[in-house]
Amino acid sequence: MLSRILSPCTRTCRSPSPSSVAGIASVSGRSHVSLVARRPYRSLLLSFYTHLATYTTMASNGSSAPTIAVIAPGAMGAAVGHRLTKSGCTVLTTLEGRSPATIERARAAGMHDASLADIARRAQWVLSILPPSAALAFAESFGKAHAEAAEGRGIAFADCNAVSPQTAKKVAQVFQGSTVRFVDAGIIGGPPSDGYDPAFYASAEPGDVDLLEEFVGLSKWGLRVIPLKGEGAGIGDASALKMSYAGITKGFTGLTTTMILAAHASSPATAQALLHELHDSQPFVLNRITKGVPGMLPKAYRWVGEMEEISAFVRDGLGEGEAHIHHGFAHLYERIEKALPEGDEIAVLKKFVEDAKAVIQAAEKTN
């Protein structure tokens, strides 16, 4: 491509003299101005070299779209992959052993199937977006593939999973001594869509500020990356933020689900009285139940592991007693998973939600 750009000039322009070259190299100053004034055609050559220098600088700054691997193409991973491909990135994933639905989701997102070895050779970034229980095992598999297929090649690995700081640090240790650089990340929000961007909070070791800034640079390819900086920030802190946020939001859904089921286990009348009291005194809670509980049902299986990770996070910071809170929610979500799709407890929750919507709508009409 460069030879095609240069060839018109070599055919139509005389070779510049040494003094001309010196004048062209000086893009500011009197000597450059006098040269261009004496030899107008030189301005064309100067313009060419200026644009060539700009192109070279853009390329060295990584302005070309990167190749990014997103593992795996679940609901979140596929949506992230789609956002990146729409921005011009090449997005790789691995589809070995995946279900037909997952394969179709990946293809619809514009993602390309690749082996871990191929990813290690081609990608600049790997974004691990998996159920928490699979985070460490995947990192180990990728670390092995990188060592065998691309040892010595620099690549960045961002663990974007809902894991405890302890687990994030274990994942980071997998890559110690290798040329795989590590970013701890946590996604807060749902899958990206038109007009909506979840937040990718990210932290790294204090000595990897440049790597953290490179991750922030993925913002121009469609990701909303927010770096965690400041006193004490390092690997594990983005995960700690994710655990804290999810512990509140998904913990709230776990709390309300638990109490709805417990009230109904006492009697259906108790559950109905709970519904009406919430409407009278805590309407915002009831309104949230009508949205949060239905949204939780298909995700309950994924939230089991996340609650266990949150429990480990709380245990490390506060002790065993407080850790039981989210450990209990893990049991709850496992219970919900086993009751799907049409178990008795699912019916209780669906009826409570439908009754709550009816009460809310009736009140709105009255007002």
N, C-alpha and C positions, 0 to 999 in steps of 0.2 A: 504493500500500500504506500509506504514512504517513497519507494522508487517511482511510482506513478505520480506522486505529488511533485517530486523534484524534476522529473524529465522535461516538462515544458520549459522550465527555467534554463536547464542545461542546453536546450536546443536554441533558445532565443536570446540569451544573455551572454555577454562576454564574461570570461572568468574575471572576478574582481581582483584588483591589485592588492598587495599587502596593506597599503594605506587605506584602501576602500574597506577591507575586512575590519581593520581597526576602527574605522568610522562607524561601520554597521554594529560592531560590538558595543560601541558606546551609545546606548539608547537615550542618553541625556547629555547635555553639554554642547559647547560651541562647535567642536570639531564635527560632531554628527550633523548639526544644522547646516554647516557650510558644505559638507559633503553632499547632502541631499539637494541643497540649492544648486550646486554645480552640476550634479548628475541626477536629473529627475527620475530616471528609470530605476535608480537605486532604491527609491522609496517603495517600489513594488517588492524588491528583494527584502528590504527591511521589514515590510509588512508580513512577508512569508515567514521570516525567522521569528518574528514576534508571536505570530499565531502558533508556530511550531513549538515555541517555548511554553506557551499557555497550555497547549494540548499535552505536552510532556508533564507539566506540573499537575494537571488534572489527573492524569493517569497515575502519577506517583502518589497522589493523595487518595487513591482508591475511588475515584469518581465513577469508574465503570461498575456496573451492577455486580455484586458478589454472588458467589455460589454458596448457598446455605442449605444445610441438611436439617430437616425437622423430623424428629423421631418422637412420637409416631403420629400417623394421620387419624387420630381420634377426632372428636368434635372440636376441641380446642386446636389441636395440631393442624388439622386440615384447614381450619379457618385462618390460622396464622400463615400457613403455606400459601393459601389463596391470596392473602393480602400481599405477600412478598412477590408472588409471580405477577400480580397486577402491576407492581411497581417496577417490573423488569428483571427481577432476580431469577436465577436458575435455582430451583428448589428440589433437593434430593430427599428421598426417604427410602426405607426398606420395607418391602411388602411380603417378604418370605413368611409363610405360615399365617398370613392375615386372612380375614374373612372376605367373601365377595363384596359385602357392603363396604368394608374398609377400603378395599382396592378401588372400588368405584368412586368412593368419596375422595381418595387421593388423586385419581385421574381427573375428576371434575375440578379439583383445585389447581390443576396444572403441575402437579408434582411428578417427578420422574423416579422410577424404581432403580435402586442401586444397592450393591452389596456394601457392607461396612468397610471393606478394603477399598472399594472404589470411592466411597465417601472420604476416607482418610487421605486419599490421593488428590481429590478434586476440590473439596469444600474449604472455604475460609472459616466458616462457623458451623458448629453443631448445636442445635437447640434441642435439649432433651425435655420433652413434654409427655410425661407418662404417668400412670398410676403410681403413687408413692412407693408401693412395694417393689416396683420394677426399676427404680432409679439407680440403685447401686449396682445391680446385676448388669444393666445396660452399660453403665460407665466402664465396668470391668471388661465387658465384651468389646466395646469400642477401643479401649486402651490396648487390648491384645491385638486387634486388627490393625491399629495404627503402628504398633511396634513391628508387626510382621510385614506390612505392605508399604509403609511410608515413614519409617523411622528417620528422625532428623528433620522431617518437614513440619514447619510451624502451622498450627491450627488452634483455633479457640473453641472451647467447650463451655456452653452455658447451661447449667442445670436449672431448669425453670419449673421444677416439680414442687408439689406441696409437701415438703419434707422438713423435719426438724433441723435446727442448726447442727446438731450432732451428726445427722445423716449427711448433710451438705458437706461437712468437713471430711467425712469418710470418703465421699465421692471425690473431693479435691485430692485426697491422699493417693487415689488411684493413679493420678497423673504426675505425681512428684518424680522428678528426675527425668522426665520426658520433655518433648517439645510441644506438648499439649498444654495450653494455658487455660486457666479456669476462672469462670465468673459464676458467682452465686446469684441466682435470680429467682424472683417470685412473681407470679402473675396474679394481679388482683382485678377481678371483673370476669365477665363472660367472654365467649369467643368474639373476635372482632367482626364487625359487619359494617355496611354502609352507614356512615354517620356515627359510628361508635368505636372507640379504641380502649381496650383494657390497658392497665398500667403494668409495664415490666419494670419492677424495682430491681436494682442490681447493686451488688457490692463485690469488692475484690480486696486482695491483700494491699496494704499501703504502698508496697513497691510496684504494684501493677496499675497505677493511675492511668497510664497510657492505654492499657487494655480496657479499662472501664470506659474511657472516652471513646475507644473504637466501638464498644458495644452501644454507647449512646448514639454514635454515628449511624447506627442502623435505623434511627428515627427517619432518616430521609428515604428509607425504603418501606415505610409504612408502619413501623412499630413505634409505640410511645414508650420510650425508655427513660426511667427516672433514676439517676445514680444516688446511692446512699453514701454520703460523705460526712466527715466530721469526726469528732472525738471518739475513738474506739472502734470506728467502723471497719469491718473486714469481712472475710468469708464467714458466712453463717448469719449475718445480720439481715440480709434480704429475706432469707428463709424465716428468721425470727419475726420479721414484720408480717410475712404471709401467715405464719402460724397465729399471730395475735389477731389479725383481721378475721381470718376464717374461724378462729375460735369464738369470736363474737357473733359473726353473721350466721355461720352454720351451726354454732352452738345454740343460738337463739331458736333456730328452726328445730333443733333437737329437743330443746326445752319445751317448746309449745306442743310439739308432736307427742312427747312423753306425757304431758299433763292431759291432753285430749284423750289419749288412750286410757290413762289411769282413771279419768273421770268416767268414761264410758264403762270401764270394767266394774266400777262401783254400781252404776245404773245409767241407762240412756237418759233418764230424767236429769241426772247430775250433769251430763255432758251438755244438755240443752240449757240448763241453768247457767253453766259456765259461759256458753256462747252469748247469752243475753246480758250477763254481767259485764263481759268484755266489751260488748257493744255500748253499754251504758257508761262505763267508767274508763275503758281503755280502747277506744275505737281504732286508734292507729295500730294497736297490737292485732286486733281482729282483722283489720284490712291487710296487714302483712301476712297473716296466716293464710288468707285466701290466695295469695300469690306464692308464698314460700313453700307451703306443703306440697301443692301439685308439682312445682318445679323440682322438689327434692326427690320425688318417687323414682324417676328413671335414673337418678344419679346416686341413689343410696349405696349401691355396691362400691362406688368409687370413694364415697365419703368414709367408709369403714376404716381404710388405711390412713386416711387423712386425720381422722380423730385419734388414731393411735399415735401418729406423729406429733399431734398437738399435745397429747397426754405426756409424751416423752419430753417435749419442750417445757411444759409446766413443771414436771417432776424435777428437771434439772435446775429450774430457777427457784421453785417454791417448796418442793418436797413431795413426798408420796401422797399425803392426804388430798391436796388440791388436784393432783394428777388424776384422781378417780373420776372427776367431773366428766372429762372428755373421753375417758375410758368407758364410762357408762354410755355416752352417746355412740361410741363405736358399736357397743352391743345393740343399741336401739336400731342403728342403720342396718346392721346385719339382720336383725329381726324383720325389718321392713323388706329388705332384699329377699328373704326367704318367703315372705307373704305375697310377693308379687306373682302374677298380675292381679289375681282376684281373691286373695285371702280375706279372712274376716276383718283383720286390722286395716287392710287397704279400704275395704268398704266403709268402715267406721270413719276413717279420715276423709274419704271422698264425700260422705254424707254431711259431715261437719262443715266442710268447705262450702258445699252447695247450700246448706241451710244458712251459713253465715252470709253468703252473697245475697240470698233472698232477703234476709233481715236488713242488710245494708241498703239494698235497692228500695225496699219498702220505706225506709226512713228518708231516703233522698227524695222520693216522690212526695212524701208528706211535707217535707221542708220546702 
